[in-house]
Amino acid sequence: MLQERVATGKKPRHFSVNGRGNRLLVGNLDAASIMSFDVREQGLHLAPLAVTPGIPLPFFVGFC
C-alpha cells in the first residue's frame, strides 16, 4: 500500500538503503546529484537530509 510520494530529483537511476535500514541514497541521472534521506517509522516515512550536486551520471550509489 502506498504510504507517501517523495520527490527524489530528476530521473532517479539507482537507490540504496544502508544495513541498519535508516538511511537511503538516491542517484539522480538528469540532475547529476545524490539525495540522502532519513528512513523513519519502520520505512513508512522519508525525511530529506541533503543533496550532493555535481556528480555526473550517478548510475550506482551504495554504502561501504
C-alpha positions as CSV (number, residue, x, y, z in Angstrom):
1,M,0.0,0.0,0.0
2,L,1.3,3.4,-1.0
3,Q,2.2,5.5,2.1
4,E,3.5,8.7,0.5
5,R,5.3,10.1,-2.5
6,V,8.6,11.8,-2.1
7,A,10.4,13.8,-4.8
8,T,13.9,12.5,-5.2
9,G,15.2,14.5,-8.1
10,K,15.2,14.3,-11.9
11,K,15.2,10.8,-13.3
12,P,16.2,8.7,-10.3
13,R,18.5,6.0,-11.6
14,H,19.6,3.9,-8.6
15,F,18.9,3.8,-4.8
16,S,20.5,2.0,-1.8
17,V,19.5,1.5,1.8
18,N,22.2,1.1,4.5
19,G,22.5,-2.0,6.6
20,R,20.6,-0.5,9.5
21,G,17.7,0.5,7.3
22,N,17.7,4.1,8.5
23,R,19.4,5.9,5.5
24,L,18.5,5.9,1.8
25,L,20.6,7.3,-1.1
26,V,19.1,8.1,-4.5
27,G,21.2,8.8,-7.6
28,N,19.5,11.3,-10.0
29,L,20.8,10.9,-13.5
30,D,19.5,14.1,-15.1
31,A,20.1,16.3,-12.0
32,A,23.7,15.0,-11.6
33,S,23.1,14.7,-7.9
34,I,22.6,12.2,-5.0
35,M,19.9,12.8,-2.4
36,S,20.0,11.3,1.1
37,F,17.1,10.6,3.3
38,D,16.4,9.6,6.9
39,V,14.1,6.5,6.9
40,R,11.6,6.8,9.7
41,E,8.7,4.9,11.2
42,Q,9.9,1.5,10.1
43,G,10.3,2.5,6.5
44,L,7.0,4.3,6.1
45,H,8.3,7.9,6.0
46,L,11.3,9.5,4.3
47,A,12.8,12.8,5.6
48,P,15.2,14.6,3.2
49,L,18.7,15.1,4.7
50,A,20.9,16.6,1.9
51,V,21.5,16.9,-1.8
52,T,25.1,16.4,-3.1
53,P,25.2,18.2,-6.5
54,G,27.9,17.9,-9.3
55,I,28.1,14.1,-9.6
56,P,27.9,13.4,-13.3
57,L,25.9,10.3,-14.3
58,P,25.3,8.7,-10.9
59,F,24.4,5.2,-12.2
60,F,25.1,3.4,-9.0
61,V,25.0,4.5,-5.3
62,G,25.8,2.4,-2.3
63,F,27.2,2.3,1.3
64,C,30.6,1.0,2.3
